Amino acid sequence: MDSVILDRGDGTALLTIANEARRNALSDPVLDELAGKLADLDRDPAVRAIVVAGSAKVFASGADIRALLERRPLEAYDGDRARAWESIRRVRTPFVAAVSGMCLGGGCELAMIADIVVASQTSKFGLPETVLGLIPGAGGTQMLPRAVGKALAMDMILTGRLLDAAEAQHAGLESRVTPPDEWLNVAQEVATTIAGRPAIAQRLAKEAVQQAAETGLTSGIAVERRAFTMAFGSDDATEGLTAFLEKRSPGWKHS
């Protein structure tokens, strides 16, 4: 059986991590399957937004502990698992993390890679790896301070502190908080809204915003200017501007 279930919608796709017997652990096979399906969807022009979800109790947790004990250091540094995480970070299609329940370790890192995080009030976020004698290994030490600031990131990583949904939203770790029974519906509504806008502009906007966390202001503005020029040259920009002047709804071609 697939550990990551794919459901398609109109311009959207839902990937559900289905490894609940192991608390949705991102074991090597699960992570590889998730990365592969995300890469396939990213290449599909019919898919303009992706939702990644877990179960109501667990979004995702970290690696398989037994597998970690068998891993050699070089493999941990540059093995298949590292390449799978790199593949997930390269996804250009906007994607939404639909989080409910525990979101720990690699699961928390997966949520931080997502562009938008929609979380149930039941959610708990954390990077507790130091209790195992490890540190976050999929970008957590770099993404978390950028999201919540150094002080809170240090608290979470060094003490294992978990943030509830309200704390995580206040800190900037998530975008929206929903009642316990609405997290997936809201995430899919967000994806539908994204998919309903022109794909070229959405991808370029995502790329430009990502650069804000990785470059200085001057370099970031240069990236934005290039992205704006590319969007301005698209058929959909002409259609959007024309539709606005003609007071009608645009007919996007995503080109």
C-alpha positions as CSV (number, residue, x, y, z in Angstrom):
1,M,0.0,0.0,0.0
2,D,1.1,3.6,-0.7
3,S,2.4,5.5,2.3
4,V,1.5,8.8,0.6
5,I,-1.9,8.9,-1.0
6,L,-2.6,11.2,-4.0
7,D,-6.0,12.8,-4.7
8,R,-6.4,15.2,-7.5
9,G,-8.8,18.2,-7.7
10,D,-9.4,21.0,-10.2
11,G,-5.9,22.5,-10.5
12,T,-4.9,21.1,-7.1
13,A,-3.5,17.9,-5.6
14,L,-3.7,16.5,-2.1
15,L,-0.9,14.3,-0.7
16,T,-1.8,12.5,2.5
17,I,0.9,10.9,4.6
18,A,-0.6,7.6,5.6
19,N,1.9,6.0,8.0
20,E,-0.2,6.5,11.2
21,A,0.8,3.2,12.7
22,R,4.3,4.7,13.1
23,R,3.0,8.2,13.9
24,N,3.4,9.3,10.3
25,A,7.2,8.9,10.7
26,L,9.1,10.2,7.7
27,S,11.0,6.9,7.3
28,D,13.2,6.6,4.2
29,P,10.6,4.9,2.1
30,V,7.9,7.4,3.1
31,L,10.1,10.4,2.5
32,D,11.3,9.0,-0.8
33,E,7.7,8.5,-1.9
34,L,6.6,11.9,-0.8
35,A,9.6,13.6,-2.6
36,G,8.9,11.6,-5.7
37,K,5.2,12.4,-5.8
38,L,5.9,16.1,-5.1
39,A,8.4,16.2,-8.0
40,D,5.9,14.5,-10.4
41,L,3.2,17.0,-9.5
42,D,5.6,19.9,-9.8
43,R,6.2,18.8,-13.4
44,D,2.5,18.6,-14.2
45,P,1.2,21.9,-15.7
46,A,-2.4,20.9,-14.6
47,V,-1.4,21.1,-10.9
48,R,-1.1,24.7,-9.7
49,A,-1.3,24.1,-6.0
50,I,-0.5,21.2,-3.7
51,V,-1.7,20.3,-0.2
52,V,0.4,18.0,2.0
53,A,-1.5,16.6,5.0
54,G,-1.2,13.9,7.7
55,S,-3.9,12.6,10.0
56,A,-6.0,14.4,12.6
57,K,-3.7,13.1,15.3
58,V,-0.3,13.4,13.6
59,F,0.9,15.6,10.7
60,A,4.3,13.9,10.6
61,S,7.1,13.0,12.9
62,G,10.8,12.5,12.2
63,A,12.9,9.7,10.8
64,D,12.6,6.0,11.7
65,I,14.9,5.6,14.8
66,R,15.9,2.0,14.0
67,A,17.0,3.0,10.6
68,L,19.0,5.9,12.0
69,L,21.0,3.5,14.1
70,E,22.1,1.6,11.0
71,R,23.1,4.7,9.0
72,R,26.7,5.6,8.4
73,P,27.7,9.3,8.8
74,L,28.5,9.8,5.1
75,E,25.1,8.4,4.2
76,A,23.5,10.8,6.7
77,Y,25.4,13.7,5.1
78,D,24.9,12.9,1.4
79,G,22.6,9.9,1.1
80,D,19.2,9.3,-0.5
81,R,17.5,11.0,2.5
82,A,19.4,14.2,2.1
83,R,18.6,14.2,-1.6
84,A,14.9,13.6,-1.0
85,W,14.8,16.7,1.3
86,E,16.7,18.7,-1.4
87,S,14.1,17.6,-3.9
88,I,11.2,18.8,-1.6
89,R,12.9,22.2,-1.2
90,R,13.1,22.6,-5.0
91,V,9.4,22.3,-5.5
92,R,8.3,25.4,-7.4
93,T,4.5,24.8,-7.3
94,P,3.0,26.6,-4.3
95,F,2.2,24.0,-1.6
96,V,0.2,24.2,1.7
97,A,0.9,22.1,4.8
98,A,-2.4,21.0,6.4
99,V,-1.4,20.3,10.0
100,S,-3.3,18.7,12.8
101,G,-2.0,17.1,16.0
102,M,1.7,16.5,16.5
103,C,4.1,18.1,14.0
104,L,7.6,17.1,15.2
105,G,11.1,16.8,13.9
106,G,11.1,16.2,10.2
107,G,7.4,16.9,10.2
108,C,8.0,20.4,11.6
109,E,10.7,20.9,9.0
110,L,8.4,19.7,6.2
111,A,5.8,22.3,7.4
112,M,8.4,25.0,7.4
113,I,9.4,24.2,3.8
114,A,5.7,24.6,2.8
115,D,4.7,28.0,1.6
116,I,1.5,28.3,3.8
117,V,0.8,26.4,7.0
118,V,-2.9,25.8,7.9
119,A,-3.1,24.3,11.4
120,S,-5.8,22.9,13.6
121,Q,-6.1,24.2,17.2
122,T,-4.9,20.7,18.3
123,S,-1.5,21.2,16.6
124,K,1.8,21.0,18.4
125,F,5.1,22.1,16.8
126,G,8.6,21.1,17.9
127,L,12.1,20.1,17.0
128,P,13.1,17.8,19.9
129,E,16.0,16.0,18.3
130,T,18.6,16.9,21.0
131,V,16.9,14.5,23.4
132,L,18.2,11.7,21.1
133,G,21.7,13.2,21.0
134,L,21.0,14.6,17.5
135,I,20.1,18.0,16.1
136,P,17.5,18.8,13.4
137,G,18.9,17.6,10.1
138,A,16.5,18.8,7.3
139,G,17.0,22.5,7.7
140,G,15.4,23.1,11.1
141,T,18.2,25.0,12.7
142,Q,18.2,27.4,9.7
143,M,14.5,27.7,8.9
144,L,13.2,28.0,12.5
145,P,15.2,31.1,13.5
146,R,14.1,32.8,10.3
147,A,10.5,32.0,11.1
148,V,10.3,32.7,14.9
149,G,13.6,34.5,15.8
150,K,16.7,33.2,17.5
151,A,15.5,33.3,21.1
152,L,12.4,31.1,20.6
153,A,14.3,28.8,18.1
154,M,17.0,28.2,20.7
155,D,14.3,27.5,23.4
156,M,12.5,25.0,21.1
157,I,15.7,23.2,19.9
158,L,17.7,23.2,23.1
159,T,14.9,22.4,25.6
160,G,12.4,20.5,23.3
161,R,9.7,23.1,24.0
162,L,6.5,22.5,21.9
163,L,4.4,25.4,20.6
164,D,0.7,25.0,20.5
165,A,-1.3,26.4,17.5
166,A,-1.9,29.8,19.0
167,E,1.8,30.2,20.0
168,A,3.0,29.0,16.6
169,Q,0.8,31.5,14.8
170,H,1.9,34.4,17.1
171,A,5.5,33.5,16.4
172,G,5.0,33.3,12.7
173,L,5.4,29.5,12.2
174,E,2.0,29.1,10.7
175,S,-0.5,31.1,8.6
176,R,-4.0,30.2,9.8
177,V,-5.5,28.4,12.8
178,T,-8.8,26.5,12.4
179,P,-11.2,24.6,14.6
180,P,-10.2,20.9,15.0
181,D,-12.6,19.7,12.3
182,E,-11.8,22.3,9.6
183,W,-8.0,22.2,9.1
184,L,-8.1,20.1,5.9
185,N,-11.0,21.8,4.3
186,V,-9.5,25.2,4.9
187,A,-6.1,24.1,3.5
188,Q,-7.8,22.8,0.4
189,E,-9.7,26.1,0.0
190,V,-6.4,27.9,0.2
191,A,-5.0,25.7,-2.5
192,T,-8.0,26.2,-4.7
193,T,-7.6,30.0,-4.3
194,I,-4.0,29.7,-5.3
195,A,-4.8,27.4,-8.3
196,G,-7.4,29.9,-9.5
197,R,-4.8,32.6,-10.1
198,P,-2.3,32.6,-13.0
199,A,0.4,29.9,-12.5
200,I,3.3,31.9,-13.9
201,A,2.7,34.8,-11.5
202,Q,2.2,32.5,-8.6
203,R,5.4,30.6,-9.1
204,L,7.4,33.8,-9.7
205,A,5.9,35.4,-6.6
206,K,6.9,32.3,-4.5
207,E,10.4,32.4,-5.9
208,A,10.8,36.1,-5.1
209,V,9.4,35.7,-1.5
210,Q,11.8,32.8,-0.9
211,Q,14.7,35.0,-1.9
212,A,13.8,37.4,0.9
213,A,15.0,34.9,3.5
214,E,18.1,33.9,1.6
215,T,19.6,37.2,0.3
216,G,20.1,40.8,1.3
217,L,17.6,43.5,0.4
218,T,19.4,44.8,-2.7
219,S,19.8,41.3,-4.2
220,G,16.3,40.4,-3.3
221,I,14.9,43.5,-5.0
222,A,16.9,42.6,-8.1
223,V,15.3,39.1,-8.1
224,E,11.9,40.7,-7.7
225,R,12.5,43.0,-10.6
226,R,13.4,40.1,-12.9
227,A,10.5,38.1,-11.7
228,F,8.1,41.1,-12.3
229,T,9.5,41.5,-15.8
230,M,8.9,37.8,-16.6
231,A,5.3,38.0,-15.2
232,F,4.7,41.2,-17.1
233,G,5.6,39.5,-20.4
234,S,3.1,36.7,-19.9
235,D,-0.1,36.3,-21.7
236,D,-2.0,36.2,-18.4
237,A,-0.6,39.6,-17.4
238,T,-2.1,41.0,-20.6
239,E,-5.4,39.2,-19.9
240,G,-5.5,40.3,-16.3
241,L,-4.9,44.0,-17.0
242,T,-7.3,44.0,-19.9
243,A,-10.0,42.2,-17.9
244,F,-9.6,44.8,-15.1
245,L,-10.1,47.7,-17.5
246,E,-13.1,45.9,-19.1
247,K,-14.6,45.1,-15.7
248,R,-14.9,41.4,-16.4
249,S,-13.5,38.2,-14.9
250,P,-10.1,37.2,-16.5
251,G,-9.8,33.9,-18.4
252,W,-6.4,32.5,-17.4
253,K,-4.4,30.4,-19.8
254,H,-1.5,29.9,-17.3
255,S,0.9,31.0,-19.9
